[in-house]
Amino acid sequence: MADPPFLPPEPPANNRKKKEMTEHQRLQALSMLLVFAEDGVLPYGSITQIAKKLGVTRSSLSKLWNKAGQARAHGHVAPADVFSRKKTSSGRKQKYCQEMVEEEIATIPLPCRKSIRALAFQLDIPKSTLHRISKRS
């Protein structure tokens, strides 16, 4: 089955495996589901068939289909509600800012910062964290 004409081309894939579907995959899956649907109802086995074709789980396609159905029930025509709700800046926040650590290093006298161990003791941060920050800069 060819891609419907309204979908943008697939962006180049990186070598990293992702757990979540990309926006392009979500739109492609939704368009395939809409092609299979008859009066808003999917025939038995169509979700499993499309999931195998796209290489995703059946439950993720089922959630996508249900979310699109809820959007249609509220009067939304565009599939804007099927995109990921995850924010871009997710994850654990940095405890030590690189700029602040570099400023504090400048205030420490040279004899106290000849080794990472001595410097970490003066800054009161772990050696591994100090090493990670020094690798970044």
N, CA, C and O atoms as a DFTB+ gen file, in Angstrom:
548 C
 N C O
     1  1       0.851      -1.175       0.000
     2  2       0.000       0.000       0.000
     3  2       0.898       1.239       0.000
     4  3       1.773       1.361       0.857
     5  1       0.700       2.139      -0.924
     6  2       1.526       3.343      -1.053
     7  2       1.077       4.398      -0.055
     8  3      -0.056       4.385       0.426
     9  1       1.998       5.318       0.247
    10  2       1.667       6.413       1.157
    11  2       0.643       7.325       0.502
    12  3       0.747       7.612      -0.691
    13  1      -0.345       7.784       1.260
    14  2      -1.281       8.768       0.715
    15  2      -0.534      10.039       0.334
    16  3       0.520      10.321       0.904
    17  1      -1.053      10.813      -0.616
    18  2      -0.329      11.970      -1.131
    19  2      -0.156      13.111      -0.141
    20  3       0.711      13.957      -0.359
    21  1      -0.946      13.181       0.953
    22  2      -0.857      14.314       1.863
    23  2       0.236      14.156       2.915
    24  3       0.437      15.073       3.711
    25  1       0.954      13.027       2.952
    26  2       1.988      12.825       3.949
    27  2       3.329      13.363       3.459
    28  3       3.665      13.205       2.285
    29  1       4.094      13.995       4.341
    30  2       5.439      14.438       3.946
    31  2       6.341      13.221       3.808
    32  3       6.037      12.166       4.363
    33  1       7.446      13.348       3.077
    34  2       8.344      12.208       2.943
    35  2       8.979      11.856       4.277
    36  3       9.156      12.713       5.142
    37  1       9.318      10.579       4.431
    38  2       9.930      10.096       5.674
    39  2      11.283      10.771       5.879
    40  3      12.122      10.745       4.979
    41  1      11.509      11.377       7.047
    42  2      12.817      11.985       7.295
    43  2      13.879      10.900       7.378
    44  3      13.555       9.745       7.656
    45  1      15.156      11.250       7.139
    46  2      16.197      10.231       7.195
    47  2      16.293       9.638       8.587
    48  3      16.322      10.359       9.584
    49  1      16.341       8.325       8.642
    50  2      16.367       7.637       9.930
    51  2      17.788       7.594      10.469
    52  3      18.743       7.374       9.724
    53  1      17.914       7.808      11.770
    54  2      19.220       7.625      12.377
    55  2      19.346       6.170      12.811
    56  3      18.369       5.424      12.756
    57  1      20.498       5.771      13.226
    58  2      20.752       4.369      13.535
    59  2      20.236       3.958      14.905
    60  3      20.298       2.780      15.257
    61  1      19.735       4.893      15.673
    62  2      19.265       4.610      17.021
    63  2      17.839       4.091      16.978
    64  3      16.998       4.650      16.274
    65  1      17.557       3.026      17.724
    66  2      16.195       2.515      17.795
    67  2      15.385       3.384      18.747
    68  3      15.858       3.744      19.825
    69  1      14.183       3.714      18.350
    70  2      13.323       4.533      19.187
    71  2      12.139       3.696      19.648
    72  3      11.644       2.842      18.912
    73  1      11.697       3.946      20.857
    74  2      10.541       3.237      21.367
    75  2       9.247       3.874      20.879
    76  3       8.266       3.178      20.621
    77  1       9.246       5.193      20.751
    78  2       8.039       5.889      20.345
    79  2       7.968       6.041      18.838
    80  3       8.986       6.066      18.147
    81  1       6.750       6.141      18.350
    82  2       6.554       6.350      16.922
    83  2       6.842       7.816      16.594
    84  3       6.545       8.708      17.388
    85  1       7.421       8.054      15.422
    86  2       7.641       9.426      14.984
    87  2       6.313      10.005      14.501
    88  3       5.331       9.280      14.344
    89  1       6.293      11.315      14.270
    90  2       5.061      11.941      13.787
    91  2       4.682      11.394      12.423
    92  3       3.503      11.194      12.133
    93  1       5.680      11.152      11.588
    94  2       5.410      10.608      10.259
    95  2       4.798       9.209      10.376
    96  3       3.850       8.887       9.659
    97  1       5.331       8.382      11.268
    98  2       4.780       7.041      11.456
    99  2       3.356       7.102      11.994
   100  3       2.512       6.296      11.602
   101  1       3.082       8.047      12.885
   102  2       1.728       8.186      13.418
   103  2       0.741       8.569      12.314
   104  3      -0.351       8.009      12.227
   105  1       1.137       9.533      11.468
   106  2       0.256       9.940      10.374
   107  2       0.065       8.802       9.370
   108  3      -1.038       8.583       8.867
   109  1       1.140       8.089       9.090
   110  2       1.054       6.973       8.153
   111  2       0.138       5.880       8.707
   112  3      -0.692       5.339       7.976
   113  1       0.281       5.555       9.979
   114  2      -0.562       4.542      10.594
   115  2      -2.023       4.974      10.603
   116  3      -2.916       4.178      10.315
   117  1      -2.261       6.239      10.936
   118  2      -3.634       6.729      10.971
   119  2      -4.262       6.708       9.584
   120  3      -5.435       6.363       9.438
   121  1      -3.490       7.076       8.566
   122  2      -4.042       7.051       7.210
   123  2      -4.346       5.618       6.769
   124  3      -5.343       5.378       6.089
   125  1      -3.494       4.669       7.154
   126  2      -3.772       3.265       6.841
   127  2      -5.020       2.770       7.556
   128  3      -5.830       2.042       6.982
   129  1      -5.166       3.171       8.813
   130  2      -6.352       2.773       9.573
   131  2      -7.610       3.364       8.957
   132  3      -8.645       2.699       8.898
   133  1      -7.530       4.611       8.497
   134  2      -8.690       5.248       7.879
   135  2      -9.061       4.571       6.562
   136  3     -10.237       4.508       6.201
   137  1      -8.049       4.062       5.841
   138  2      -8.338       3.357       4.590
   139  2      -9.084       2.059       4.882
   140  3      -9.998       1.689       4.144
   141  1      -8.701       1.365       5.956
   142  2      -9.343       0.109       6.316
   143  2     -10.731       0.306       6.918
   144  3     -11.575      -0.587       6.834
   145  1     -10.974       1.466       7.525
   146  2     -12.216       1.695       8.269
   147  2     -13.421       1.747       7.335
   148  3     -13.363       2.291       6.232
   149  1     -14.500       1.166       7.814
   150  2     -15.783       1.212       7.103
   151  2     -16.797       1.852       8.044
   152  3     -17.179       1.254       9.050
   153  1     -17.227       3.052       7.723
   154  2     -18.156       3.831       8.552
   155  2     -17.605       4.052       9.960
   156  3     -18.348       3.997      10.940
   157  1     -16.299       4.303      10.055
   158  2     -15.683       4.588      11.341
   159  2     -15.390       3.361      12.178
   160  3     -14.969       3.496      13.328
   161  1     -15.599       2.161      11.637
   162  2     -15.361       0.924      12.372
   163  2     -14.316       0.109      11.615
   164  3     -14.400      -0.067      10.399
   165  1     -13.338      -0.379      12.359
   166  2     -12.285      -1.180      11.734
   167  2     -12.681      -2.653      11.691
   168  3     -13.221      -3.175      12.667
   169  1     -12.422      -3.327      10.576
   170  2     -12.691      -4.764      10.530
   171  2     -11.758      -5.528      11.465
   172  3     -10.683      -5.044      11.818
   173  1     -12.179      -6.714      11.857
   174  2     -11.407      -7.536      12.776
   175  2     -10.038      -7.857      12.172
   176  3      -9.950      -8.286      11.022
   177  1      -8.970      -7.649      12.950
   178  2      -7.620      -7.996      12.527
   179  2      -6.883      -6.920      11.762
   180  3      -5.706      -7.096      11.447
   181  1      -7.534      -5.814      11.452
   182  2      -6.861      -4.781      10.665
   183  2      -5.776      -4.070      11.466
   184  3      -4.733      -3.723      10.914
   185  1      -6.004      -3.850      12.752
   186  2      -4.987      -3.191      13.580
   187  2      -3.749      -4.079      13.681
   188  3      -2.626      -3.586      13.581
   189  1      -3.943      -5.372      13.877
   190  2      -2.813      -6.301      13.970
   191  2      -2.050      -6.358      12.661
   192  3      -0.819      -6.397      12.659
   193  1      -2.771      -6.362      11.544
   194  2      -2.142      -6.423      10.228
   195  2      -1.286      -5.172       9.966
   196  3      -0.157      -5.285       9.489
   197  1      -1.811      -4.000      10.272
   198  2      -1.077      -2.755      10.059
   199  2       0.090      -2.660      11.037
   200  3       1.153      -2.153      10.678
   201  1      -0.092      -3.142      12.275
   202  2       0.982      -3.106      13.268
   203  2       2.168      -3.949      12.806
   204  3       3.320      -3.543      12.965
   205  1       1.890      -5.113      12.237
   206  2       2.980      -5.956      11.720
   207  2       3.674      -5.279      10.548
   208  3       4.895      -5.356      10.413
   209  1       2.896      -4.617       9.705
   210  2       3.462      -3.958       8.531
   211  2       4.365      -2.795       8.931
   212  3       5.405      -2.582       8.309
   213  1       3.983      -2.045       9.957
   214  2       4.751      -0.876      10.388
   215  2       5.803      -1.205      11.437
   216  3       6.678      -0.384      11.712
   217  1       5.731      -2.396      12.026
   218  2       6.711      -2.775      13.035
   219  2       6.474      -2.137      14.382
   220  3       7.426      -1.848      15.107
   221  1       5.215      -1.910      14.731
   222  2       4.866      -1.349      16.038
   223  2       3.911      -2.314      16.724
   224  3       3.473      -3.295      16.123
   225  1       3.590      -2.036      17.974
   226  2       2.698      -2.921      18.703
   227  2       1.242      -2.623      18.371
   228  3       0.886      -1.519      17.958
   229  1       0.416      -3.640      18.565
   230  2      -1.005      -3.510      18.297
   231  2      -1.648      -2.526      19.268
   232  3      -2.558      -1.783      18.900
   233  1      -1.168      -2.528      20.511
   234  2      -1.766      -1.640      21.516
   235  2      -1.487      -0.174      21.204
   236  3      -2.333       0.685      21.456
   237  1      -0.301       0.122      20.655
   238  2      -0.009       1.522      20.334
   239  2      -0.892       2.003      19.192
   240  3      -1.326       3.155      19.192
   241  1      -1.165       1.136      18.215
   242  2      -2.086       1.528      17.135
   243  2      -3.515       1.656      17.638
   244  3      -4.267       2.519      17.186
   245  1      -3.881       0.797      18.571
   246  2      -5.225       0.880      19.139
   247  2      -5.407       2.196      19.893
   248  3      -6.449       2.842      19.782
   249  1      -4.394       2.586      20.658
   250  2      -4.459       3.870      21.368
   251  2      -4.539       5.035      20.385
   252  3      -5.279       5.994      20.603
   253  1      -3.771       4.942      19.303
   254  2      -3.778       5.982      18.278
   255  2      -5.166       6.100      17.648
   256  3      -5.672       7.205      17.452
   257  1      -5.773       4.965      17.335
   258  2      -7.098       4.948      16.729
   259  2      -8.141       5.524      17.688
   260  3      -9.006       6.294      17.271
   261  1      -8.064       5.156      18.966
   262  2      -9.020       5.663      19.947
   263  2      -8.866       7.170      20.147
   264  3      -9.855       7.889      20.289
   265  1      -7.613       7.644      20.156
   266  2      -7.375       9.079      20.316
   267  2      -7.910       9.859      19.116
   268  3      -8.462      10.947      19.274
   269  1      -7.743       9.296      17.911
   270  2      -8.271       9.951      16.713
   271  2      -9.800       9.939      16.732
   272  3     -10.431      10.895      16.282
   273  1     -10.392       8.877      17.246
   274  2     -11.855       8.814      17.356
   275  2     -12.398       9.839      18.326
   276  3     -13.445      10.440      18.083
   277  1     -11.686      10.043      19.429
   278  2     -12.107      11.067      20.390
   279  2     -11.989      12.456      19.785
   280  3     -12.825      13.322      20.043
   281  1     -10.959      12.672      18.985
   282  2     -10.789      13.972      18.336
   283  2     -11.920      14.217      17.344
   284  3     -12.444      15.328      17.258
   285  1     -12.297      13.177      16.593
   286  2     -13.424      13.321      15.652
   287  2     -14.727      13.570      16.386
   288  3     -15.577      14.317      15.901
   289  1     -14.899      12.951      17.557
   290  2     -16.127      13.143      18.337
   291  2     -16.254      14.582      18.839
   292  3     -17.360      15.096      19.005
   293  1     -15.098      15.230      19.081
   294  2     -15.104      16.619      19.536
   295  2     -15.118      17.606      18.393
   296  3     -15.062      18.813      18.626
   297  1     -15.191      17.125      17.158
   298  2     -15.308      18.002      16.009
   299  2     -14.009      18.354      15.319
   300  3     -14.010      19.188      14.413
   301  1     -12.897      17.750      15.714
   302  2     -11.623      18.018      15.057
   303  2     -11.501      17.153      13.811
   304  3     -11.694      15.938      13.857
   305  1     -11.177      17.800      12.699
   306  2     -11.024      17.063      11.444
   307  2      -9.564      16.680      11.231
   308  3      -9.271      15.568      10.793
   309  1      -8.654      17.590      11.537
   310  2      -7.223      17.343      11.322
   311  2      -6.707      16.359      12.371
   312  3      -7.198      16.347      13.499
   313  1      -5.729      15.541      12.011
   314  2      -5.195      14.574      12.976
   315  2      -4.177      15.188      13.922
   316  3      -3.171      14.552      14.238
   317  1      -4.415      16.407      14.381
   318  2      -3.444      17.100      15.228
   319  2      -3.371      16.487      16.621
   320  3      -2.354      16.626      17.301
   321  1      -4.427      15.815      17.055
   322  2      -4.449      15.280      18.404
   323  2      -3.776      13.923      18.523
   324  3      -3.736      13.359      19.616
   325  1      -3.246      13.381      17.430
   326  2      -2.617      12.073      17.501
   327  2      -1.115      12.169      17.702
   328  3      -0.444      11.141      17.784
   329  1      -0.572      13.372      17.782
   330  2       0.857      13.528      17.979
   331  2       1.210      13.262      19.435
   332  3       0.340      13.245      20.306
   333  1       2.474      13.058      19.682
   334  2       2.951      12.750      21.021
   335  2       2.710      13.937      21.946
   336  3       2.860      15.093      21.550
   337  1       2.339      13.633      23.170
   338  2       2.100      14.685      24.147
   339  2       3.338      14.962      24.992
   340  3       3.298      15.786      25.907
   341  1       4.427      14.280      24.689
   342  2       5.649      14.431      25.468
   343  2       6.296      15.776      25.162
   344  3       6.428      16.155      23.998
   345  1       6.692      16.484      26.189
   346  2       7.355      17.769      26.008
   347  2       8.765      17.547      25.494
   348  3       9.336      16.469      25.660
   349  1       9.319      18.569      24.872
   350  2      10.658      18.426      24.324
   351  2      11.720      18.415      25.406
   352  3      12.748      17.757      25.243
   353  1      11.510      19.105      26.483
   354  2      12.524      19.159      27.537
   355  2      12.136      18.229      28.677
   356  3      11.887      18.674      29.797
   357  1      12.086      16.947      28.384
   358  2      11.759      15.986      29.422
   359  2      13.043      15.374      29.955
   360  3      14.091      15.448      29.314
   361  1      12.955      14.782      31.105
   362  2      14.124      14.153      31.704
   363  2      14.591      14.903      32.934
   364  3      14.065      15.957      33.291
   365  1      15.587      14.328      33.563
   366  2      16.113      14.927      34.788
   367  2      16.858      16.213      34.491
   368  3      17.632      16.285      33.537
   369  1      16.626      17.213      35.297
   370  2      17.275      18.507      35.107
   371  2      18.698      18.471      35.661
   372  3      19.000      17.694      36.566
   373  1      19.564      19.313      35.113
   374  2      20.956      19.378      35.534
   375  2      21.045      19.958      36.945
   376  3      20.416      20.972      37.247
   377  1      21.819      19.317      37.792
   378  2      21.990      19.812      39.152
   379  2      23.091      20.870      39.204
   380  3      22.997      21.843      39.952
   381  1      24.140      20.665      38.393
   382  2      25.267      21.590      38.378
   383  2      25.367      22.212      36.992
   384  3      25.585      21.510      36.005
   385  1      25.211      23.520      36.920
   386  2      25.321      24.242      35.659
   387  2      26.795      24.368      35.287
   388  3      27.623      24.703      36.133
   389  1      27.119      24.104      34.044
   390  2      28.502      24.113      33.591
   391  2      29.150      25.480      33.779
   392  3      30.296      25.563      34.219
   393  1      28.436      26.544      33.454
   394  2      28.996      27.886      33.585
   395  2      29.283      28.231      35.046
   396  3      30.307      28.839      35.359
   397  1      28.372      27.839      35.935
   398  2      28.565      28.145      37.351
   399  2      29.765      27.390      37.908
   400  3      30.527      27.937      38.706
   401  1      29.938      26.140      37.495
   402  2      31.073      25.357      37.965
   403  2      32.382      25.964      37.460
   404  3      33.362      26.049      38.201
   405  1      32.391      26.386      36.192
   406  2      33.604      27.000      35.646
   407  2      33.954      28.303      36.362
   408  3      35.129      28.604      36.570
   409  1      32.933      29.076      36.737
   410  2      33.180      30.308      37.489
   411  2      33.756      30.007      38.867
   412  3      34.661      30.701      39.331
   413  1      33.229      28.965      39.524
   414  2      33.732      28.599      40.843
   415  2      35.152      28.058      40.770
   416  3      35.951      28.284      41.678
   417  1      35.470      27.343      39.693
   418  2      36.832      26.818      39.513
   419  2      37.821      27.970      39.422
   420  3      38.928      27.884      39.952
   421  1      37.427      29.042      38.755
   422  2      38.328      30.197      38.605
   423  2      38.623      30.859      39.942
   424  3      39.677      31.476      40.097
   425  1      37.724      30.749      40.910
   426  2      37.948      31.385      42.216
   427  2      38.832      30.559      43.137
   428  3      39.340      31.083      44.128
   429  1      39.028      29.281      42.834
   430  2      39.827      28.397      43.687
   431  2      41.306      28.589      43.350
   432  3      41.656      28.626      42.171
   433  1      42.175      28.712      44.341
   434  2      43.606      28.897      44.064
   435  2      44.203      27.682      43.348
   436  3      43.728      26.558      43.509
   437  1      45.237      27.923      42.568
   438  2      45.852      26.906      41.721
   439  2      46.333      25.674      42.486
   440  3      46.123      24.567      41.991
   441  1      46.964      25.787      43.660
   442  2      47.410      24.569      44.348
   443  2      46.266      23.641      44.748
   444  3      46.468      22.436      44.900
   445  1      45.070      24.195      44.917
   446  2      43.919      23.372      45.322
   447  2      43.191      22.743      44.143
   448  3      42.248      21.974      44.326
   449  1      43.630      23.072      42.934
   450  2      42.938      22.498      41.777
   451  2      43.896      21.789      40.828
   452  3      43.704      21.809      39.612
   453  1      44.917      21.170      41.382
   454  2      45.881      20.447      40.557
   455  2      45.370      19.061      40.170
   456  3      45.838      18.501      39.178
   457  1      44.442      18.498      40.909
   458  2      43.876      17.193      40.552
   459  2      42.346      17.281      40.609
   460  3      41.772      18.164      41.246
   461  1      41.737      16.362      39.942
   462  2      40.263      16.356      39.923
   463  2      39.728      16.073      41.319
   464  3      38.704      16.621      41.725
   465  1      40.434      15.209      42.052
   466  2      39.983      14.865      43.393
   467  2      40.013      16.085      44.314
   468  3      39.061      16.325      45.056
   469  1      41.088      16.848      44.269
   470  2      41.204      18.039      45.118
   471  2      40.198      19.107      44.701
   472  3      39.599      19.783      45.537
   473  1      40.028      19.243      43.386
   474  2      39.077      20.235      42.883
   475  2      37.642      19.864      43.265
   476  3      36.855      20.726      43.656
   477  1      37.311      18.587      43.151
   478  2      35.965      18.140      43.525
   479  2      35.716      18.362      45.008
   480  3      34.611      18.727      45.410
   481  1      36.754      18.141      45.830
   482  2      36.617      18.381      47.264
   483  2      36.369      19.861      47.538
   484  3      35.526      20.199      48.369
   485  1      37.089      20.748      46.853
   486  2      36.921      22.184      47.045
   487  2      35.544      22.661      46.587
   488  3      34.941      23.531      47.215
   489  1      35.048      22.080      45.478
   490  2      33.738      22.493      44.939
   491  2      32.582      21.800      45.641
   492  3      31.434      22.229      45.529
   493  1      32.884      20.727      46.366
   494  2      31.877      19.919      47.055
   495  2      30.888      19.291      46.055
   496  3      29.675      19.299      46.264
   497  1      31.442      18.755      44.978
   498  2      30.647      17.996      44.012
   499  2      31.386      16.684      43.738
   500  3      32.599      16.625      43.942
   501  1      30.709      15.645      43.289
   502  2      31.362      14.359      43.030
   503  2      32.415      14.463      41.920
   504  3      32.303      15.282      41.008
   505  1      33.440      13.608      42.025
   506  2      34.508      13.598      41.023
   507  2      33.954      13.233      39.647
   508  3      34.354      13.808      38.635
   509  1      33.036      12.279      39.619
   510  2      32.479      11.841      38.327
   511  2      31.704      12.970      37.650
   512  3      31.749      13.114      36.429
   513  1      30.996      13.768      38.446
   514  2      30.259      14.903      37.888
   515  2      31.217      15.953      37.356
   516  3      30.999      16.511      36.280
   517  1      32.269      16.221      38.098
   518  2      33.269      17.189      37.652
   519  2      33.951      16.708      36.368
   520  3      34.217      17.501      35.464
   521  1      34.228      15.419      36.295
   522  2      34.841      14.860      35.090
   523  2      33.904      14.990      33.893
   524  3      34.343      15.341      32.798
   525  1      32.628      14.712      34.092
   526  2      31.633      14.827      33.028
   527  2      31.520      16.273      32.541
   528  3      31.422      16.517      31.339
   529  1      31.534      17.216      33.458
   530  2      31.437      18.635      33.082
   531  2      32.695      19.051      32.325
   532  3      32.606      19.789      31.343
   533  1      33.873      18.586      32.770
   534  2      35.110      18.961      32.073
   535  2      35.174      18.334      30.680
   536  3      35.768      18.921      29.776
   537  1      34.576      17.159      30.488
   538  2      34.541      16.562      29.150
   539  2      33.666      17.362      28.210
   540  3      33.970      17.466      27.022
   541  1      32.579      17.931      28.721
   542  2      31.651      18.716      27.888
   543  2      32.264      20.024      27.415
   544  3      31.959      20.488      26.317
   545  1      33.122      20.621      28.226
   546  2      33.674      21.936      27.863
   547  2      34.941      21.833      27.066
   548  3      35.518      22.853      26.690
